[in-house]
């Protein structure tokens, strides 16, 4: 498990996207290290793909293509499609 957590933290955009997600929940931070510990731990536990989940759905709802969103968040198109399909099931 610690190997998985370490690899999540090493993703080049992990820290940036975690901050972006926290901002959407009202946190006024400029850097990952400024996040409250509970936010940092939460992001580390759920992983990069889940951190991006809400960001992906938001971009898709704005009309961005699956391919463009996949490139933006460094995910596969299949991952983006899965996020999209799971998001539609919850509506």
N, C-alpha and C positions, 0 to 999 in steps of 0.2 A: 504493500500500500504506500509506503513512504517513497518508493521509486516512482509511483504514479504521481503523487503529489509534487515531487521534485520536477518531473518532466512538465507538469502543468505550469509551474512557476517559471520554467525556462522558456516557455513559448514567447517569441519576440514581442507579441502584442498583448500578452496576458495582463500585465500591469496597467497598460493604457486602457484596455477594454473594461477592466474592473473599475477603474476610476469613472469611466463613461457611464457604466451601469449605476454606480453609486450616486452620481450626479442626477440621474433620472429619478432617484428616490430622495432627492433633496439634500444630499451631502454636498457641501461647498468645499471641495478639495481640489488641489492642483496636481497632486502626486499620490502614488500608491501608498507611500510611507505616511501620508497624512490621514489615510482612512482610519476610522476607528477599528480597533482590533477585531471586533465581531464581524465587520465587513470583510476584512482581509482573510480571516479564517473561513468565512462562508465561501468566498470566491475560490480559495484554495481547495476546499472540500468538493465543491460542485464542478470545478474544472473549466477550462477555457471554452469548450463548446457550449456549456450551459450558461456561462457568463454572457456569451454572445447571443443566446437564444432570444431575449427580448429585443436586442438591437437588430437582429436579423429580421424578426417579425415586423418591426417598425419600418425598416427599409423596404421590405417586400410590400407592405401596405402603402408606401409612398410611390410604388410603381417600379422600383429597381428590379432588374432581371435577376433570376437565380444565379446566373453566371457572375454577374457583377458583384452581388452580395457575397458569393463564395470567395471571390478574389479579395474583396475588402476585408473579410474576416479570416482569411487563410483557412477556409474550410473546403471540403469537397462539395461538389454540386449535390451529391447524394445526402450529405449531412444537412445542407440547406433545405432540400426537398423534404427530408424527414422532419425538420423543425417546422416547416410550413404546414405539412400534413398534420402534425400533432397540434399545432396552433389552431387549425381549422376544426379539429375534433372538439376542442374546448369551447367553441362558440355556441 
